[in-house]
Amino acid sequence: ITLWGYGGESSYMELTKEQYEFWNNVIQEHGDSDAVNYCVNADDGIFDFDYIGEVLPDAVQFLTVKGCNYGSSWYEAPTEFAHQWGIDYGNARIAIEEVDGDDYNASFISEVVGGDELSEWVDVIQEEDDNANEIVEMGV
């Protein structure tokens, strides 16, 4: 079974109060462009801020590795405590292939579902069994 489509990725990390207040104030006043610029460039430390200025105070650099003189990427943050990624149900496609075994190198036999929109495929399956089986659950 293969699922693909548009989705998202989130990294949840701890910030100090000073870091939170600094970045929250920047975002509230100017939008998130400088925060995004910091997150995507912290690993090499070369920033192109629109509003912050040339020097970013060390104390607000939440992607800097403590005790080291370098930053990390947003998706490998040093204080990360959770990381999630996935496709959005409304933008997903599904393909199902029959194979001749359970191992990774199993040989292809046939295509069962060929890249259908996931939500439409689910609707058809549920209509066929008169919604007897709920195959999508959006709960956490």
Backbone bond lengths (Angstrom), bond angles and torsions (degrees), N, CA, C in turn:
res aa  C-N    CA-C-N  psi(-1)  N-CA   C-N-CA  omega(-1)  CA-C   N-CA-C  phi
1 I - - - 1.456 - - 1.526 107.45 -
2 T 1.311 115.89 129.79 1.460 121.38 177.51 1.521 108.61 -124.23
3 L 1.323 116.15 130.54 1.463 122.79 174.66 1.520 108.09 -118.13
4 W 1.318 117.83 138.33 1.456 120.79 175.73 1.514 109.38 -153.25
5 G 1.320 115.63 164.87 1.448 121.78 179.66 1.507 111.07 149.40
6 Y 1.319 115.96 -167.21 1.454 121.10 178.82 1.515 109.89 -81.81
7 G 1.305 115.61 146.72 1.447 119.78 -179.47 1.511 110.16 -163.94
8 G 1.306 115.54 -140.41 1.448 119.31 -178.30 1.505 111.87 -160.00
9 E 1.310 113.89 171.85 1.453 122.05 177.93 1.520 107.49 -142.59
10 S 1.306 116.25 135.37 1.464 121.63 -179.12 1.512 110.17 -133.09
11 S 1.316 114.87 140.04 1.456 122.03 175.45 1.526 106.85 -119.24
12 Y 1.304 116.41 126.05 1.466 121.74 -179.92 1.519 107.55 -106.69
13 M 1.341 116.23 124.66 1.457 119.95 -175.07 1.517 110.87 -140.15
14 E 1.299 114.56 158.40 1.461 120.42 178.16 1.524 109.90 -80.85
15 L 1.335 115.56 138.48 1.456 122.60 173.58 1.520 108.53 -123.32
16 T 1.313 116.07 150.16 1.457 118.90 171.34 1.529 107.74 -75.48
17 K 1.296 116.88 165.76 1.457 120.73 177.69 1.533 109.72 -60.72
18 E 1.339 116.92 -40.78 1.466 121.21 179.88 1.538 111.01 -62.92
19 Q 1.321 116.76 -42.30 1.467 120.33 178.45 1.526 111.04 -63.98
20 Y 1.327 115.60 -46.49 1.461 119.71 179.39 1.523 111.05 -59.35
21 E 1.324 117.58 -48.97 1.464 120.70 -177.26 1.523 111.44 -63.03
22 F 1.332 117.13 -42.10 1.465 120.09 179.24 1.526 111.03 -59.72
23 W 1.348 116.56 -55.28 1.458 119.72 -175.62 1.524 112.03 -69.83
24 N 1.311 118.34 -35.38 1.455 120.62 177.03 1.528 110.28 -62.74
25 N 1.325 117.63 -42.85 1.466 120.53 178.51 1.523 111.61 -63.88
26 V 1.336 117.49 -42.45 1.468 120.93 177.94 1.528 109.94 -60.53
27 I 1.330 116.48 -47.09 1.471 120.49 -178.01 1.523 111.35 -65.90
28 Q 1.330 117.29 -42.08 1.464 120.30 -179.95 1.531 111.33 -64.15
29 E 1.329 116.71 -37.69 1.460 120.69 -176.14 1.526 113.35 -83.64
30 H 1.331 117.40 -37.73 1.463 120.14 -170.63 1.531 115.05 -123.69
31 G 1.309 118.29 -3.21 1.460 120.14 -173.01 1.524 109.84 91.36
32 D 1.333 116.60 -175.14 1.462 119.32 -170.94 1.531 115.12 -98.64
33 S 1.325 118.98 8.39 1.472 119.82 -175.04 1.525 112.83 -60.40
34 D 1.320 118.91 -42.27 1.470 120.27 179.77 1.529 111.48 -71.59
35 A 1.312 117.95 -34.65 1.467 120.64 177.20 1.530 109.88 -66.38
36 V 1.327 117.38 -42.19 1.458 120.94 177.09 1.524 109.82 -63.80
37 N 1.327 116.79 -43.10 1.464 120.80 178.84 1.528 110.56 -59.63
38 Y 1.320 117.03 -42.09 1.466 120.09 177.04 1.530 110.64 -62.29
39 C 1.311 117.45 -47.43 1.466 120.98 -176.07 1.527 112.68 -63.44
40 V 1.310 118.52 -38.43 1.467 119.56 -177.60 1.527 112.89 -86.26
41 N 1.324 117.96 -10.30 1.467 120.06 -178.03 1.523 114.25 -120.76
42 A 1.320 118.53 2.92 1.464 120.85 -176.26 1.521 112.51 -63.64
43 D 1.324 117.45 -28.84 1.467 118.84 -177.99 1.524 112.52 -68.15
44 D 1.351 118.43 -30.29 1.470 119.17 176.85 1.526 112.47 -105.99
45 G 1.335 117.64 -10.37 1.463 121.46 175.95 1.518 115.22 72.28
46 I 1.308 117.89 14.42 1.470 121.05 178.90 1.525 107.67 -104.24
47 F 1.324 115.83 105.47 1.460 121.55 -174.68 1.523 111.03 -108.28
48 D 1.315 115.53 154.23 1.463 122.92 175.78 1.524 106.93 -133.81
49 F 1.329 115.31 71.23 1.458 120.90 -176.18 1.519 111.45 -75.70
50 D 1.320 114.90 146.42 1.459 121.13 175.39 1.523 111.88 -87.99
51 Y 1.338 117.78 -31.90 1.460 120.88 -171.93 1.525 114.78 -126.57
52 I 1.303 119.55 -24.91 1.466 121.53 -171.96 1.516 112.88 -73.17
53 G 1.284 119.99 -36.72 1.457 122.10 -175.88 1.521 110.06 107.86
54 E 1.306 115.96 -174.71 1.464 121.95 -172.76 1.524 114.43 -73.93
55 V 1.327 116.94 -39.96 1.468 120.11 -172.99 1.523 110.37 -109.62
56 L 1.315 115.27 122.99 1.460 121.89 176.75 1.523 107.60 -96.17
57 P 1.326 118.95 121.27 1.465 120.61 -178.82 1.533 111.74 -57.00
58 D 1.325 116.27 137.25 1.468 121.39 -179.17 1.527 111.98 -55.39
59 A 1.316 116.65 -37.86 1.468 121.20 -173.93 1.522 113.35 -65.22
60 V 1.339 118.42 -19.75 1.465 120.26 -178.01 1.531 112.47 -102.60
61 Q 1.316 117.29 3.44 1.459 121.60 -179.08 1.534 109.67 -87.69
62 F 1.296 115.50 86.42 1.472 121.36 -175.63 1.525 113.76 -73.12
63 L 1.318 117.96 -8.64 1.461 120.51 176.54 1.525 112.75 -100.58
64 T 1.322 117.09 5.09 1.457 120.51 175.09 1.520 108.57 -80.43
65 V 1.325 115.44 135.99 1.457 121.17 179.48 1.524 108.52 -78.07
66 K 1.330 116.53 120.73 1.465 121.42 -177.60 1.524 110.80 -56.78
67 G 1.341 115.69 134.93 1.453 121.11 178.73 1.512 113.95 79.70
68 C 1.317 117.14 -1.18 1.464 121.45 179.77 1.524 108.82 -123.53
69 N 1.289 115.69 165.77 1.453 119.97 -177.90 1.524 110.86 -108.64
70 Y 1.330 116.84 43.48 1.450 119.79 178.64 1.527 110.01 -150.18
71 G 1.320 115.35 160.95 1.453 120.94 179.31 1.520 110.82 -104.73
72 S 1.308 115.21 167.94 1.460 121.11 178.70 1.524 108.54 -115.26
73 S 1.309 116.04 168.18 1.457 120.49 174.38 1.529 108.91 -76.27
74 W 1.326 116.64 157.36 1.467 120.32 -177.85 1.517 111.47 -61.91
75 Y 1.310 117.85 -30.25 1.466 121.29 -176.49 1.526 112.88 -85.94
76 E 1.329 117.43 0.53 1.463 122.24 173.25 1.521 109.59 -134.25
77 A 1.306 116.29 42.00 1.466 122.45 -175.21 1.528 111.55 -59.32
78 P 1.326 117.43 140.15 1.463 120.25 -177.37 1.524 114.10 -65.04
79 T 1.321 117.96 -24.74 1.471 120.17 179.60 1.528 112.15 -108.62
80 E 1.314 116.79 19.08 1.462 121.18 179.76 1.528 111.06 -64.71
81 F 1.331 116.25 133.52 1.462 120.11 176.66 1.525 112.25 -118.89
82 A 1.315 117.68 -8.77 1.470 120.91 175.55 1.518 108.51 -156.69
83 H 1.323 115.18 149.71 1.462 121.06 -179.99 1.526 107.23 -145.04
84 Q 1.319 115.76 129.26 1.459 120.12 -179.35 1.518 109.55 -132.79
85 W 1.311 115.37 146.23 1.449 120.86 174.47 1.520 108.65 -153.98
86 G 1.295 115.07 158.25 1.455 118.40 177.82 1.506 111.78 164.83
87 I 1.310 113.93 174.94 1.454 119.99 179.19 1.528 109.19 -91.16
88 D 1.301 115.04 152.96 1.451 121.80 176.32 1.529 108.69 -82.74
89 Y 1.310 116.70 132.92 1.467 121.47 -176.70 1.533 111.98 -52.93
90 G 1.324 117.39 -40.95 1.457 121.50 -177.94 1.518 114.34 -74.83
91 N 1.328 117.45 -8.15 1.465 121.70 -179.48 1.526 112.13 -125.14
92 A 1.326 116.71 24.55 1.461 121.30 -174.28 1.522 112.10 -104.33
93 R 1.309 114.60 152.01 1.459 122.52 172.94 1.525 108.02 -124.42
94 I 1.339 115.89 156.24 1.459 121.11 -178.40 1.529 110.29 -132.84
95 A 1.314 114.93 139.56 1.460 121.99 171.34 1.522 107.14 -130.92
96 I 1.313 115.87 137.65 1.466 121.05 178.08 1.515 107.80 -127.26
97 E 1.321 115.36 127.25 1.464 121.02 177.49 1.515 109.66 -118.89
98 E 1.304 115.74 138.32 1.461 120.53 172.43 1.525 107.68 -84.42
99 V 1.338 115.76 132.74 1.459 121.34 178.89 1.532 109.17 -126.68
100 D 1.318 116.21 167.28 1.466 119.96 -173.36 1.526 114.87 -92.82
101 G 1.318 118.02 16.41 1.459 119.68 178.90 1.512 111.52 -175.51
102 D 1.349 115.10 -178.35 1.456 121.53 -178.47 1.527 113.30 -96.31
103 D 1.328 117.93 -13.33 1.460 119.61 -175.43 1.532 111.25 -81.99
104 Y 1.321 114.78 163.91 1.467 121.88 -175.47 1.524 112.21 -57.89
105 N 1.288 117.93 -38.14 1.460 121.77 -176.17 1.532 113.70 -91.27
106 A 1.319 117.41 20.66 1.467 120.81 179.22 1.526 109.98 -59.69
107 S 1.296 116.09 147.00 1.467 121.70 -177.00 1.528 111.34 -85.31
108 F 1.315 114.83 144.18 1.458 123.89 178.36 1.533 109.95 -67.82
109 I 1.343 115.83 134.92 1.464 121.16 175.01 1.521 110.06 -109.85
110 S 1.352 116.05 -54.88 1.462 118.57 -179.55 1.527 110.84 -159.86
111 E 1.329 113.47 162.11 1.461 120.22 176.56 1.524 108.16 -91.62
112 V 1.336 116.05 123.65 1.461 121.14 -179.51 1.525 109.80 -93.60
113 V 1.317 116.93 -45.00 1.468 123.36 176.58 1.526 106.11 -131.43
114 G 1.312 116.79 131.66 1.462 120.02 -171.09 1.508 116.62 -110.12
115 G 1.309 118.74 57.99 1.463 120.73 175.44 1.506 114.60 82.21
116 D 1.320 117.24 32.20 1.470 122.32 -179.70 1.531 110.63 -71.57
117 E 1.342 115.67 156.45 1.462 119.12 170.65 1.517 107.97 -64.22
118 L 1.322 117.00 128.24 1.462 121.45 -173.53 1.522 111.98 -58.69
119 S 1.318 118.07 -47.12 1.473 120.03 -176.52 1.531 111.34 -62.95
120 E 1.336 117.34 -38.23 1.462 120.13 178.25 1.523 110.90 -69.21
121 W 1.318 117.16 -40.06 1.465 121.56 178.71 1.527 110.20 -62.87
122 V 1.324 117.27 -43.41 1.466 121.68 178.20 1.525 110.03 -62.28
123 D 1.327 117.61 -44.08 1.470 120.86 179.67 1.530 111.40 -58.50
124 V 1.333 116.87 -43.23 1.473 121.00 179.57 1.521 110.73 -63.31
125 I 1.332 116.38 -46.43 1.475 120.64 179.91 1.525 110.56 -59.96
126 Q 1.319 116.81 -44.30 1.467 119.91 -178.45 1.520 111.91 -70.06
127 E 1.324 118.36 -34.35 1.468 120.98 176.16 1.524 110.50 -66.02
128 E 1.326 117.01 -39.28 1.461 120.83 -178.81 1.522 112.79 -62.79
129 D 1.342 117.27 -32.34 1.472 119.07 179.25 1.527 111.62 -107.62
130 D 1.362 115.19 22.50 1.463 122.21 176.67 1.533 111.45 53.75
131 N 1.333 116.11 39.10 1.464 123.98 178.25 1.529 113.27 59.05
132 A 1.330 116.31 26.09 1.466 120.07 178.01 1.530 111.31 -67.07
133 N 1.323 116.40 -31.66 1.469 121.02 -179.72 1.521 110.00 -118.50
134 E 1.312 115.85 119.46 1.462 121.05 175.99 1.512 107.06 -86.68
135 I 1.347 117.59 110.89 1.455 119.02 -175.65 1.533 113.13 -102.25
136 V 1.330 116.96 2.07 1.465 120.54 175.79 1.512 107.65 -125.30
137 E 1.332 115.51 128.19 1.458 120.78 174.93 1.514 107.42 -127.82
138 M 1.318 117.71 123.76 1.463 121.77 -177.89 1.526 112.64 -96.39
139 G 1.321 117.96 5.68 1.454 121.01 179.58 1.514 111.40 -71.90
140 V 1.307 114.81 165.20 1.468 120.33 179.66 1.507 109.52 -104.75
